Amino acid sequence: MHDGPCPKKQPPARDRLAALRTSYLVQGIGRSLLSRVRSDILVRMEGSTGVIWSDARSAGRIASIVRDAGLRVLACGAARPGEIDPSVSESDIKVFDDLRATLLSEKPTVFLLAAPSPDRSLDARTLGDLRSAGTRVLTCVAPSGGMMGASEAGLLAESGGALPVSAFRLVPRIRRHPAFVRAEDVLEAFGRADVVTVEAFCPPAWGGLSAALPLAIDAVLTVFGTPELADAAATTPAKKLDELSGTLAALLRFPDGRAGQISVSDRGAWGWRITLAGNEGRLTIRPSGFDWLGPDGAKRDDSRVDPGIGSHEGVLGAALQAAASGAMSGEPGVDWIGVLSTAEAVLLSSRTGQSESPATLARASVGAGI
């Protein structure tokens, strides 16, 4: 189901031409241009630096992924920095627990948020300072612990024609995964789907449900849009997304009568699966590829992705390269209002036992942010 365990050590991503073939910069580019693109990426990434905030248990591994992607790691922080792998603290990487101060002093090319951040450490003012310094912000988890936290941090109050929360780029993102990109033409041929089911798994050391739920919801929004109502249940209901653990499941209802299901858990290796069902059969997309079966069960199309570029490490490394080289700037951003309001509705429903409306919560939170 999960397409393998959490990432194992692999050769540096910049040295794998196959990884470049599926990076943001080379989607749709012919093979004759790959060597030119590869050189261009490395030139644009020259001198790129990174700062990481993660769970202490995964800090060493994430630092390796960032280095393998071609960035020099300046600093690595965690809520409990004393528990970070000694190999990190013994290197030339700074270990810290003051996120805001470190970001503003180091001014990295890329900042990767791989675990929930301390309250208010990434507010609208800090994001503005990072933007002025040219720092690109990537996140594996929901900003500020969810919609209420984002509102309190001023991330949902429009400034200069944009919401501060839009500075966050979600990584890895299912819609940019090589398997999903390969399935885009098939999705168009598949036509209308009546039901979408998304499963996502992420262990606590890699973000847990704070990473798995936004990943799943963003995928639902990509294919169906924002749901009208969410009805959810969780093994450990919580008020904030970064306090949620265990397993959560939700039934989503859409205005046009379609339905969605989400199942997320921190009790398994990183992985995800999307299944669409409609008049044209069943289409399943996962990190290893996709399969389209017609209504009669006959295979209509399929594809497989090289494990090295479809793994957690592979797609995270490609996203880091894209951010450092500037290739990500042309990509459509995340609908954070849709993602955060749906997540908030799911959380609230898991506590109240009632269906909740993302639109109602979005109006309340955005209004509070303003």
Residue pairs with C-beta under 8 A, 6 or more apart in sequence:
1 199
1 201
1 268
1 271
1 273
2 201
2 268
2 269
2 270
2 271
3 271
3 286
3 287
3 288
3 307
3 310
3 311
4 269
4 271
4 287
4 307
4 311
5 269
5 270
6 61
6 203
6 205
6 206
6 269
6 270
6 312
7 61
7 65
7 270
7 311
7 312
7 313
7 314
7 316
8 313
9 64
10 16
10 68
10 308
10 311
10 313
10 314
11 68
12 67
12 68
12 69
12 70
13 19
13 68
13 69
13 70
13 313
13 314
13 317
13 318
13 321
14 20
14 41
14 42
14 45
14 68
14 69
14 70
14 321
16 308
16 309
17 34
17 38
18 306
18 308
18 309
19 308
19 309
19 314
19 317
19 318
20 26
20 34
20 37
20 38
20 41
21 31
21 34
21 309
22 178
22 181
22 305
22 309
22 318
23 41
23 318
23 321
23 322
23 327
24 176
24 318
24 319
24 321
24 322
24 327
24 328
24 331
25 37
25 40
25 41
25 321
25 322
25 325
25 327
26 33
26 34
26 37
27 181
29 37
40 325
41 321
41 325
41 327
42 70
44 324
44 325
44 326
44 327
45 70
45 71
45 321
45 324
45 325
47 72
47 109
48 70
48 71
48 72
48 109
48 110
48 324
48 325
49 71
49 72
49 73
49 74
49 106
49 108
49 109
49 110
50 66
50 71
50 72
50 73
50 74
50 108
50 109
50 110
50 111
50 112
50 320
50 324
51 73
51 74
51 75
51 76
51 77
51 102
51 103
51 106
51 108
51 110
51 111
51 112
52 59
52 62
52 63
52 66
52 73
52 75
52 76
52 77
52 111
52 112
52 114
53 76
53 77
53 78
53 99
53 111
53 112
53 113
53 114
53 115
53 117
54 62
54 76
54 77
54 78
54 112
54 114
54 115
55 78
55 79
55 114
55 115
55 204
55 205
55 206
55 207
56 78
56 79
56 80
56 81
56 82
56 83
56 84
56 85
57 83
57 204
57 205
58 114
58 115
58 205
58 206
59 76
59 78
59 84
59 85
59 88
60 84
60 85
60 87
60 88
62 76
62 112
62 114
63 73
63 76
63 88
63 93
65 313
65 316
65 317
65 320
66 73
66 110
66 112
66 320
67 73
68 313
68 317
69 316
69 317
69 318
69 320
69 321
69 324
70 320
70 321
70 324
71 109
71 110
71 320
71 324
73 93
74 93
74 94
74 106
74 108
75 93
75 94
75 95
75 96
75 102
75 106
75 108
76 84
76 88
76 93
76 94
76 95
76 96
77 95
77 96
77 97
77 98
77 99
77 102
78 84
78 97
78 115
79 97
79 115
79 118
80 97
81 95
81 96
81 97
84 95
88 95
89 95
94 102
94 106
96 102
99 117
99 118
99 121
99 122
100 121
100 122
100 126
103 111
103 126
103 130
103 135
104 126
104 129
104 130
104 133
107 133
107 134
107 135
108 135
109 134
109 135
109 136
109 323
109 324
110 135
110 136
110 137
110 138
110 320
110 323
110 324
111 130
111 135
111 136
111 137
111 138
112 138
112 139
112 140
112 171
112 320
113 122
113 137
113 138
113 139
113 140
113 141
113 143
113 168
114 140
114 141
114 206
114 207
114 211
115 140
115 141
115 207
115 210
116 141
116 142
116 145
116 207
116 210
116 241
116 242
117 143
117 144
119 144
119 145
119 149
120 144
120 152
120 153
122 137
122 143
122 144
122 153
123 144
123 153
123 154
123 155
124 153
124 154
124 155
124 157
124 159
124 164
125 154
127 137
127 155
127 164
127 167
128 159
128 164
130 137
130 167
131 167
136 169
136 323
136 324
136 328
137 167
137 168
137 169
138 168
138 169
138 170
138 171
138 319
138 320
138 323
139 168
139 169
139 170
139 171
140 170
140 171
140 172
140 206
140 207
140 211
140 316
141 207
141 210
141 211
141 214
141 241
141 242
142 150
142 210
142 213
142 214
142 241
142 242
142 339
142 340
142 343
143 149
143 150
143 153
143 155
143 165
143 168
143 336
143 340
144 150
144 152
144 153
144 155
145 210
145 240
145 241
145 242
145 243
146 240
146 241
146 242
146 340
146 343
146 344
146 347
147 156
147 340
147 341
147 343
147 344
147 361
147 362
147 365
148 240
148 344
148 365
149 240
150 156
150 165
150 336
150 340
150 365
150 369
151 365
151 366
151 368
151 369
152 368
154 164
154 369
155 163
155 164
155 165
155 369
156 163
156 164
156 165
156 337
156 365
156 366
156 368
156 369
156 370
157 163
157 164
157 366
157 369
157 370
158 370
163 336
163 337
165 336
165 340
166 333
166 334
166 336
168 334
168 336
169 319
169 323
169 328
169 331
169 333
169 334
170 214
170 215
170 218
170 334
170 339
171 315
171 316
171 319
171 320
171 323
172 215
172 312
172 315
172 316
172 319
173 215
173 218
173 319
173 334
174 180
174 215
174 218
174 219
174 222
174 272
174 274
175 218
175 219
175 222
176 315
176 319
176 331
177 287
177 310
177 315
178 305
178 309
178 310
178 315
179 285
179 286
179 287
179 288
179 289
179 290
179 303
179 305
179 310
180 274
180 285
180 290
182 289
182 290
182 303
182 305
183 283
183 285
183 290
183 303
186 283
186 290
186 292
186 301
187 223
187 276
187 283
189 280
190 276
190 278
190 280
190 281
190 283
190 292
191 278
191 279
191 280
192 278
192 279
193 223
193 224
193 258
193 276
193 277
193 278
193 283
194 258
194 259
194 277
194 278
194 279
195 258
195 259
195 260
195 261
195 276
195 277
195 278
196 220
196 223
196 224
196 258
196 259
196 260
196 261
196 274
196 275
196 276
196 277
197 260
197 261
197 262
197 263
197 273
197 274
197 275
197 277
198 216
198 219
198 220
198 260
198 261
198 262
198 263
198 272
198 273
198 274
198 275
199 216
199 262
199 263
199 264
199 272
199 273
200 212
200 213
200 215
200 216
200 219
200 262
200 263
200 264
200 265
200 271
200 272
201 212
201 264
201 265
201 266
201 267
201 268
201 269
201 270
201 271
201 272
202 208
202 209
202 211
202 212
202 215
202 264
202 266
202 270
203 266
203 267
203 268
203 269
203 270
204 245
204 266
206 270
206 312
208 244
208 245
208 266
209 241
209 244
209 245
209 246
209 248
209 264
209 265
209 266
210 241
210 242
210 244
212 264
212 265
212 266
213 241
213 244
213 248
213 262
213 264
213 343
213 346
214 241
214 339
214 343
215 264
215 272
216 262
216 263
216 264
216 272
217 262
217 338
217 339
217 342
217 343
217 346
218 334
218 335
218 339
219 272
219 274
220 227
220 252
220 260
220 262
220 342
221 335
221 338
221 339
221 342
223 274
223 276
224 252
224 254
224 258
224 260
225 254
225 338
226 335
226 338
226 341
226 342
226 358
226 359
227 252
227 253
227 254
227 260
227 342
227 345
227 358
228 253
228 254
228 255
228 357
228 358
228 359
229 252
229 253
229 345
229 355
229 356
229 357
230 250
230 251
230 252
230 253
230 342
230 345
230 346
230 349
230 355
230 356
230 357
230 358
231 250
231 251
231 252
231 253
231 349
231 354
231 355
231 356
232 248
232 249
232 250
232 251
232 345
232 346
232 347
232 349
232 350
233 248
233 249
233 250
233 350
234 244
234 246
234 247
234 248
234 249
234 347
234 350
235 245
235 246
235 247
235 248
236 244
236 245
236 246
237 244
237 347
237 350
237 351
238 244
238 245
238 347
238 351
239 347
239 351
240 347
241 343
241 347
244 347
245 266
246 265
246 266
246 267
247 263
247 264
247 265
247 266
247 267
248 262
248 263
248 264
248 265
248 346
248 350
249 261
249 262
249 263
249 264
250 261
250 262
250 263
250 346
250 349
250 350
251 259
251 260
251 261
252 259
252 260
252 261
252 262
252 342
253 259
253 260
253 355
254 260
262 346
270 312
271 286
271 287
272 286
272 287
273 284
273 285
273 286
274 284
274 285
274 286
275 282
275 283
275 284
275 285
276 282
276 283
276 284
279 295
280 292
280 294
280 295
280 300
281 292
281 293
281 294
281 295
281 296
281 300
282 292
282 293
283 290
283 291
283 292
283 293
284 290
284 291
284 292
287 305
287 310
287 311
287 315
288 304
288 305
288 307
288 310
289 302
289 303
289 304
289 305
289 310
290 301
290 302
290 303
291 299
291 301
291 302
292 299
292 300
292 301
292 302
293 299
293 300
294 300
307 314
308 314
309 315
309 318
319 328
321 327
322 328
322 331
337 362
337 366
338 358
338 362
340 362
340 365
341 358
341 359
341 361
341 362
341 365
342 358
344 356
344 358
344 361
344 365
345 356
345 357
345 358
345 361
346 356
348 356
348 361
349 355
349 356
